[in-house]
Amino acid sequence: MISKKISIFAFCALFITNICSNAYATEECFENLSRPVFKFNMAFDDIVLEPIAKGYNKLPKPIKIGTSNFTSNISTLLSIPNNLLQGNFNQLGQSVGSFLINTSVGIFGIFNPAEKIGLTPHKEDVGQTLGSYGIGSGCYFVLPILGPTTVRDSFGLLADSFVDPFAHITIREKELFSISGNDLDYFSVKGTTAIDFRADNIVNFDSLEKNSLDLYSSIKSVYLQDRENKINNSSGDQDDWGNLDN
């Protein structure tokens, strides 16, 4: 039953995304709408996200590192089914091993002993999986709060909740190995992940904002390059930016 559902989902994903991604991402279909949304997001960042991120950076280092490790460990769960769908069994082993070790020995992921023994899983999502199948990104646009995306990646974002085990035991209210959660658990982790990313990139964002003639175009370029690097499992020039699609 599970394999049948995965097959149906994969077929639908391929079919819908292939239809929607005829246009290149650089040929924006919704720029007149995306730019106002981008301005709203920048205002939200200035008023809400950046101040919280700066406060987060003032936390004691062990707490900040432990929080980052915890959210990163949970995000590894999404990588497991996507590694399977991509047929990347080396990374599948890295993801499973990392999650099991960090969740147990690392006390629910607060510590990261898996990294010390050489387990370094790539973060994978449905958008990357679709990209690995050769499906183009489609039009680039900007979502309120969630930020930059493409047709492929926005579909992938929705599909993530169907393949992510953490989403199943929280927002989808399923029980897995006698573990369950709720909406608050899911959105708390996602929100903390966004804050952690923003806090790690205070200097990068400030530099980009000061040195860009058109910040909208600069963010677009960074995002698209970052996604391309992730699909190709290469670090490229975006390592300092961490995980841009959080």
Secondary structure, DSSP 4 states (H G I P E B T S, - for coil): -HHHHHHHHHHHHHHHHHHHT-S-TTS-S-HHHHHHHHHHHHHHIIIIIHHHHHHHTTS-HHHHHHHHHHHHHHHHHHHHHHHHHHT-HHHHHHHHHHHHHHHHTTTTTTS-HHHHTT--PPP--HHHHHHHTT-----EEEETTTEEEEHHHHHHHHHHHHH-HHHHTTTT---BTTB---HHHHHHHHHHHHHHHHHHTHHHHHHHHHH-SSHHHHHHHHHHHHHHHHHTT--TT-GGG--TT-
